[in-house]
Amino acid sequence: MITLKVLHTTTYRFNENVRLLPHRLMLRPRESRELRLISSNIAVTPPATLTWAHDVFGNAIATATFQMTASSLVITSAAELQLDAVAWPVFDIAVSAMSYPFRYSDDDWTDLGALALPQFSDTAGVLRNWAQMFVRGSRTDTLSLLKDLSFGVSEAVQYQSREEEGTQTPVESLNRGWGSCRDLAVLFTEAARMLGFGARIVSGYLYNPEQDNVGSSGAGSTHAWAEVFVPGAGWITFDPTNRSLGGFNLIPVAVARDIRQTIPVSGSFVGSIGAFAGTSVEVLVTS
């Protein structure tokens, strides 16, 4: 078990005073058997009223509302937590799901719903054909298939930090051969869905004290990865950016069907054309 501190600061700058509309904040780490949240605090300047709710996935969402105009907006999230995930996990997969293909139970299939359906168009079958290459025979070991798929993503798409907003489509990532961690996570998730798995996107933080993992410019950074539901084992974590299995160095904040649903800070403002001057994000993950 390790105790970690996460400091995440988002700063928006404006060339004039603007009216800040409500902002949606998804910054509180998700508690689980492997992650115990000791404390979590969000500070906003100018002052804001925070109201809390949970979305359909159980993510903690804070909505910040403002009463005054401002020429800057600073949102700081500070969290302390204990992470108790092993580096080499063993998964107790149900006998019925040890070999692929397998059939989810009726309840699991119903509850997975859209998480088992591809979210991007693949009319030419490019992604489906690519994903099928990792199926080694009529009966394939399920966990080996998913590991091969994760490794295949990192082999087909070279990691490259990308500051632009949005995410590449899976076919764009395959064609370009490069992408950010969120692009690799989306490609893996969609490929798993093409093979009939229920899968979801996860966003949060990567703890990288030795700086030997990609996707981090220091000891920690925001990061994106994926989880696949396998009967018996439940949600299994795959980080295709680093070819890793399990979440021993990952701090989840949000899970979702689509990467768009995991944006840490989103909102808008009212001001003149050219009022927006820029934004910056700083993340520190320390032990």
Backbone hydrogen bonds in HBPLUS format (Angstrom, degrees):
<---DONOR---> <-ACCEPTOR-->    atom                        ^
c    i                          cat <-CA-CA->   ^        H-A-AA   ^      H-
h    n   atom  resd res      DA  || num        DHA   H-A  angle D-A-AA Bond
n    s   type  num  typ     dist DA aas  dist angle  dist       angle   num
A0002-ILE N   A0083-LEU O   2.98 MM  81  5.36 159.3  2.02 145.5 151.5     1
A0083-LEU N   A0002-ILE O   2.80 MM  81  5.36 164.7  1.83 162.2 163.0     2
A0004-LEU N   A0081-LEU O   2.83 MM  77  5.45 160.1  1.86 155.9 162.8     3
A0081-LEU N   A0004-LEU O   2.92 MM  77  5.45 161.5  1.96 156.4 161.7     4
A0005-LYS N   A0286-THR O   2.69 MM 281  5.26 157.1  1.74 158.3 164.4     5
A0286-THR N   A0005-LYS O   2.90 MM 281  5.26 159.6  1.94 150.5 156.3     6
A0006-VAL N   A0079-ALA O   2.81 MM  73  5.17 164.1  1.84 153.0 158.0     7
A0079-ALA N   A0006-VAL O   2.93 MM  73  5.17 159.5  1.97 148.6 155.0     8
A0007-LEU N   A0284-LEU O   2.85 MM 277  5.10 160.8  1.88 151.0 157.0     9
A0284-LEU N   A0007-LEU O   2.85 MM 277  5.10 153.8  1.92 145.4 153.9    10
A0008-HIS N   A0077-SER O   2.90 MM  69  5.11 166.1  1.92 152.4 157.1    11
A0077-SER N   A0008-HIS O   2.82 MM  69  5.11 166.5  1.83 148.7 153.0    12
A0009-THR N   A0282-GLU O   2.84 MM 273  5.19 167.3  1.85 158.0 162.0    13
A0282-GLU N   A0009-THR O   2.90 MM 273  5.19 161.7  1.93 151.4 157.6    14
A0010-THR N   A0075-ILE O   2.86 MM  65  5.20 164.8  1.88 150.9 155.5    15
A0075-ILE N   A0010-THR O   2.86 MM  65  5.20 166.5  1.87 155.5 160.2    16
A0011-THR N   A0280-SER O   2.90 MM 269  5.29 169.1  1.91 160.1 162.9    17
A0280-SER N   A0011-THR O   2.93 MM 269  5.29 146.6  2.05 145.8 154.4    18
A0012-TYR N   A0073-LEU O   2.76 MM  61  5.00 162.5  1.79 151.0 157.1    19
A0073-LEU N   A0012-TYR O   2.90 MM  61  5.00 154.0  1.96 141.9 145.6    20
A0013-ARG N   A0278-GLY O   2.85 MM 265  5.33 164.7  1.87 165.4 163.1    21
A0277-ALA N   A0013-ARG O   2.78 MM 264  5.20 158.9  1.82 140.3 140.0    22
A0014-PHE N   A0071-SER O   2.93 MM  57  4.98 149.6  2.02 155.1 145.2    23
A0015-ASN N   A0275-ALA O   2.63 MM 260  4.97 159.7  1.67 147.0 154.6    24
A0018-VAL N   A0070-ALA O   2.86 MM  52  5.55 160.8  1.90 138.5 138.7    25
A0070-ALA N   A0018-VAL O   3.08 MM  52  5.55 149.5  2.18 142.5 150.3    26
A0019-ARG N   A0270-VAL O   3.00 MM 251  5.01 167.0  2.02 149.4 149.4    27
A0270-VAL N   A0019-ARG O   2.78 MM 251  5.01 152.1  1.85 142.7 152.3    28
A0021-LEU N   A0268-SER O   3.01 MM 247  5.49 157.0  2.07 139.0 143.5    29
A0023-HIS N   A0064-ALA O   2.95 MM  41  5.13 155.3  2.01 142.4 149.9    30
A0064-ALA N   A0023-HIS O   2.85 MM  41  5.13 162.5  1.88 152.3 156.4    31
A0024-ARG N   A0266-SER O   2.67 MM 242  5.24 155.7  1.73 160.6 167.4    32
A0266-SER N   A0024-ARG O   3.03 MM 242  5.24 149.7  2.13 144.3 152.7    33
A0025-LEU N   A0062-ALA O   2.73 MM  37  5.01 168.0  1.74 165.0 166.1    34
A0062-ALA N   A0025-LEU O   2.94 MM  37  5.01 172.6  1.95 150.3 152.6    35
A0026-MET N   A0264-PRO O   2.66 MM 238  4.56 170.4  1.67 143.1 146.1    36
A0030-ARG N   A0252-PRO O   2.90 MM 222  5.83 164.8  1.93 139.5 144.0    37
A0032-SER N   A0035-LEU O   2.92 MM   3  4.97 168.9  1.94 140.6 143.1    38
A0084-ASP N   A0034-GLU O   2.72 MM  50  4.76 168.1  1.73 152.3 154.0    39
A0036-ARG N   A0082-GLN O   2.91 MM  46  5.12 163.7  1.94 149.5 154.4    40
A0082-GLN N   A0036-ARG O   2.82 MM  46  5.12 158.3  1.87 148.3 155.9    41
A0038-ILE N   A0080-GLU O   2.82 MM  42  5.38 144.9  1.94 137.5 146.9    42
A0039-SER N   A0080-GLU O   3.16 MM  41  5.23 159.8  2.20 140.0 140.6    43
A0080-GLU N   A0039-SER O   2.96 MM  41  5.23 160.3  2.00 139.8 143.4    44
A0041-ASN N   A0078-ALA O   2.88 MM  37  5.33 153.0  1.96 150.2 159.2    45
A0078-ALA N   A0041-ASN O   2.87 MM  37  5.33 166.8  1.89 160.5 164.9    46
A0043-ALA N   A0076-THR O   2.82 MM  33  5.16 163.0  1.85 152.9 157.8    47
A0076-THR N   A0043-ALA O   2.87 MM  33  5.16 171.9  1.88 158.6 161.4    48
A0045-THR N   A0074-VAL O   2.91 MM  29  5.14 156.1  1.97 149.1 156.0    49
A0074-VAL N   A0045-THR O   2.81 MM  29  5.14 163.6  1.84 154.5 160.3    50
A0049-THR N   A0065-THR O   2.94 MM  16  5.26 159.4  1.98 150.1 153.8    51
A0065-THR N   A0049-THR O   3.01 MM  16  5.26 154.7  2.07 140.2 147.8    52
A0051-THR N   A0063-THR O   3.07 MM  12  5.28 151.5  2.15 136.0 144.5    53
A0063-THR N   A0051-THR O   2.83 MM  12  5.28 158.8  1.88 151.4 158.5    54
A0053-ALA N   A0061-ILE O   2.91 MM   8  5.31 144.3  2.04 150.5 160.7    55
A0061-ILE N   A0053-ALA O   2.76 MM   8  5.31 174.1  1.76 168.7 166.7    56
A0055-ASP N   A0059-ASN O   3.07 MM   4  5.51 151.3  2.16 145.3 152.7    57
A0058-GLY N   A0055-ASP O   2.99 MM   3  5.30 164.2  2.01 114.2 119.2    58
A0094-ALA N   A0231-PRO O   2.90 MM 137  5.57 175.8  1.90 129.3 130.7    59
A0097-ALA N   A0094-ALA O   2.88 MM   3  5.38 153.7  1.95 114.5 123.0    60
A0098-MET N   A0095-VAL O   3.35 MM   3  5.32 169.0  2.37 105.0 108.3    61
A0142-THR N   A0098-MET O   2.85 MM  44  5.46 173.6  1.85 140.3 142.3    62
A0100-TYR N   A0140-THR O   2.54 MM  40  4.99 171.2  1.55 158.7 161.1    63
A0140-THR N   A0100-TYR O   2.85 MM  40  4.99 167.5  1.87 148.4 152.5    64
A0109-TRP N   A0105-SER O   2.86 MM   4  6.06 168.8  1.88 160.5 163.7    65
A0110-THR N   A0106-ASP O   2.97 MM   4  6.12 158.1  2.02 145.8 151.7    66
A0111-ASP N   A0107-ASP O   2.88 MM   4  6.07 166.0  1.90 155.2 159.2    67
A0112-LEU N   A0108-ASP O   2.80 MM   4  5.92 154.8  1.87 153.2 159.8    68
A0113-GLY N   A0109-TRP O   3.21 MM   4  6.32 154.3  2.28 139.7 145.8    69
A0115-LEU N   A0112-LEU O   2.83 MM   3  5.30 149.5  1.92 151.4 144.8    70
A0116-ALA N   A0113-GLY O   3.11 MM   3  5.93 167.6  2.12 121.9 125.9    71
A0117-LEU N   A0114-ALA O   3.07 MM   3  5.01 165.6  2.10 106.0 109.9    72
A0199-ALA N   A0115-LEU O   2.95 MM  84  5.51 169.9  1.96 139.1 136.0    73
A0125-GLY N   A0122-ASP O   2.90 MM   3  5.23 154.4  1.97 111.3 119.9    74
A0129-ASN N   A0125-GLY O   2.94 MM   4  5.89 163.8  1.96 145.2 149.9    75
A0130-TRP N   A0126-VAL O   3.06 MM   4  6.19 153.8  2.13 142.3 150.0    76
A0131-ALA N   A0127-LEU O   2.88 MM   4  6.08 165.1  1.90 156.4 159.7    77
A0132-GLN N   A0128-ARG O   3.00 MM   4  6.18 154.8  2.07 147.2 154.1    78
A0133-MET N   A0130-TRP O   3.19 MM   3  5.47 145.0  2.32 102.9 112.6    79
A0134-PHE N   A0131-ALA O   3.17 MM   3  5.96 165.5  2.20 121.4 125.0    80
A0135-VAL N   A0132-GLN O   3.10 MM   3  5.44 165.1  2.13 113.4 118.1    81
A0145-LEU N   A0141-ASP O   2.94 MM   4  6.14 154.2  2.01 153.2 160.9    82
A0146-LEU N   A0142-THR O   3.09 MM   4  6.43 159.0  2.14 152.4 157.1    83
A0147-LYS N   A0143-LEU O   2.94 MM   4  6.16 156.6  1.99 149.7 156.4    84
A0148-ASP N   A0144-SER O   2.86 MM   4  6.03 163.4  1.89 150.6 155.3    85
A0149-LEU N   A0145-LEU O   2.92 MM   4  6.14 151.7  2.00 144.9 153.2    86
A0150-SER N   A0146-LEU O   2.97 MM   4  6.20 156.4  2.03 145.1 150.9    87
A0151-PHE N   A0147-LYS O   2.91 MM   4  6.19 167.1  1.93 157.0 160.1    88
A0152-GLY N   A0148-ASP O   2.75 MM   4  5.85 150.6  1.83 142.6 152.2    89
A0153-VAL N   A0149-LEU O   2.99 MM   4  6.26 143.3  2.13 143.8 152.0    90
A0154-SER N   A0150-SER O   3.38 MM   4  6.76 160.8  2.42 147.8 150.8    91
A0155-GLU N   A0151-PHE O   2.99 MM   4  6.27 137.2  2.18 145.0 157.7    92
A0156-ALA N   A0152-GLY O   2.92 MM   4  6.03 150.3  2.01 145.4 152.6    93
A0157-VAL N   A0153-VAL O   2.89 MM   4  5.90 148.3  1.99 151.0 159.3    94
A0158-GLN N   A0177-GLY O   2.89 MM  19  5.96 169.0  1.90 126.0 123.1    95
A0179-GLY N   A0158-GLN O   3.00 MM  21  6.34 142.6  2.14 158.0 157.4    96
A0160-GLN N   A0179-GLY O   2.76 MM  19  5.24 147.2  1.86 134.8 137.3    97
A0173-SER N   A0169-THR O   3.01 MM   4  6.34 158.0  2.06 157.2 163.0    98
A0174-LEU N   A0170-PRO O   3.04 MM   4  6.35 157.6  2.09 148.3 154.0    99
A0175-ASN N   A0171-VAL O   2.88 MM   4  6.07 159.8  1.92 150.0 155.7   100
A0176-ARG N   A0172-GLU O   2.85 MM   4  5.94 159.3  1.89 152.7 158.2   101
A0177-GLY N   A0173-SER O   2.85 MM   4  5.72 153.1  1.92 143.1 150.9   102
A0183-ASP N   A0180-SER O   3.03 MM   3  5.12 121.2  2.39  97.0 112.1   103
A0184-LEU N   A0180-SER O   3.02 MM   4  6.39 157.6  2.07 155.4 161.1   104
A0185-ALA N   A0181-CYS O   2.90 MM   4  6.10 155.8  1.96 147.0 154.0   105
A0186-VAL N   A0182-ARG O   3.00 MM   4  6.11 156.1  2.06 141.3 147.3   106
A0187-LEU N   A0183-ASP O   2.98 MM   4  6.18 160.0  2.02 146.6 152.2   107
A0188-PHE N   A0184-LEU O   2.98 MM   4  6.18 166.6  2.00 151.0 154.0   108
A0189-THR N   A0185-ALA O   2.97 MM   4  6.10 166.0  1.99 148.1 152.5   109
A0190-GLU N   A0186-VAL O   2.92 MM   4  6.04 169.3  1.93 154.4 157.3   110
A0191-ALA N   A0187-LEU O   2.95 MM   4  6.06 158.1  2.00 148.5 155.1   111
A0192-ALA N   A0188-PHE O   2.91 MM   4  6.12 159.4  1.95 152.4 157.8   112
A0193-ARG N   A0189-THR O   2.99 MM   4  6.27 154.2  2.06 146.1 153.4   113
A0194-MET N   A0190-GLU O   2.90 MM   4  6.17 147.9  2.00 144.0 153.1   114
A0195-LEU N   A0191-ALA O   3.20 MM   4  6.52 133.4  2.43 138.1 149.6   115
A0195-LEU N   A0192-ALA O   3.07 MM   3  5.14 132.7  2.30  96.0 109.0   116
A0197-PHE N   A0192-ALA O   3.03 MM   5  5.42 161.8  2.06 146.4 140.9   117
A0196-GLY N   A0193-ARG O   2.91 MM   3  4.96 159.7  1.95 105.8 111.9   118
A0229-PHE N   A0198-GLY O   2.87 MM  31  5.48 169.3  1.88 156.4 159.7   119
A0200-ARG N   A0227-GLU O   2.89 MM  27  5.41 155.7  1.95 153.4 160.4   120
A0227-GLU N   A0200-ARG O   2.96 MM  27  5.41 151.9  2.04 154.9 160.2   121
A0201-ILE N   A0256-ALA O   2.89 MM  55  5.32 150.9  1.98 166.2 165.7   122
A0256-ALA N   A0201-ILE O   2.93 MM  55  5.32 148.5  2.03 147.9 154.0   123
A0202-VAL N   A0225-TRP O   2.98 MM  23  5.25 163.2  2.00 138.9 134.9   124
A0225-TRP N   A0202-VAL O   2.89 MM  23  5.25 161.0  1.93 148.7 154.5   125
A0203-SER N   A0254-ALA O   2.92 MM  51  5.35 159.8  1.96 151.4 157.0   126
A0253-VAL N   A0203-SER O   2.81 MM  50  5.85 165.4  1.83 151.5 149.4   127
A0254-ALA N   A0203-SER O   3.08 MM  51  5.35 164.1  2.11 148.0 149.8   128
A0204-GLY N   A0223-HIS O   2.98 MM  19  5.43 156.0  2.04 156.2 156.3   129
A0223-HIS N   A0204-GLY O   2.86 MM  19  5.43 145.7  1.98 130.9 131.6   130
A0205-TYR N   A0251-ILE O   2.90 MM  46  4.98 153.1  1.97 132.7 141.6   131
A0251-ILE N   A0205-TYR O   2.85 MM  46  4.98 163.7  1.88 152.9 155.2   132
A0206-LEU N   A0221-SER O   2.83 MM  15  5.49 157.4  1.88 157.5 165.3   133
A0221-SER N   A0206-LEU O   3.21 MM  15  5.49 140.7  2.37 135.8 146.8   134
A0207-TYR N   A0249-ASN O   2.90 MM  42  5.16 176.2  1.90 154.3 155.5   135
A0208-ASN N   A0219-ALA O   2.57 MM  11  4.51 163.9  1.59 137.8 138.6   136
A0211-GLN N   A0208-ASN O   2.95 MM   3  5.05 148.8  2.05 105.9 116.1   137
A0226-ALA N   A0238-PHE O   3.02 MM  12  5.40 161.9  2.06 162.3 166.6   138
A0238-PHE N   A0226-ALA O   2.89 MM  12  5.40 172.5  1.90 151.4 151.8   139
A0228-VAL N   A0236-ILE O   2.94 MM   8  5.27 153.6  2.02 142.1 147.7   140
A0236-ILE N   A0228-VAL O   2.82 MM   8  5.27 170.0  1.83 147.0 147.8   141
A0230-VAL N   A0234-GLY O   2.89 MM   4  5.20 167.5  1.91 138.8 140.2   142
A0233-ALA N   A0230-VAL O   3.12 MM   3  5.65 123.9  2.45 129.2 144.0   143
A0234-GLY N   A0230-VAL O   2.78 MM   4  5.20 146.1  1.89 162.7 160.9   144
A0246-GLY N   A0237-THR O   2.93 MM   9  4.76 171.4  1.94 131.8 134.5   145
A0239-ASP N   A0244-SER O   2.98 MM   5  5.16 172.8  1.98 149.0 149.7   146
A0242-ASN N   A0239-ASP O   3.10 MM   3  5.72 135.0  2.32 115.0 124.3   147
A0243-ARG N   A0239-ASP O   2.87 MM   4  5.74 107.2  2.41 141.7 160.0   148
A0244-SER N   A0239-ASP O   3.16 MM   5  5.16 156.7  2.22 137.2 136.9   149
A0250-LEU N   A0247-GLY O   3.25 MM   3  4.91 173.2  2.25 106.1 106.6   150
A0261-GLN N   A0258-ASP O   2.96 MM   3  5.64 156.5  2.02 119.7 126.3   151
A0262-THR N   A0259-ILE O   3.13 MM   3  5.54 166.4  2.15 117.5 119.4   152
A0275-ALA N   A0272-SER O   3.04 MM   3  5.41 143.1  2.18 139.2 134.8   153
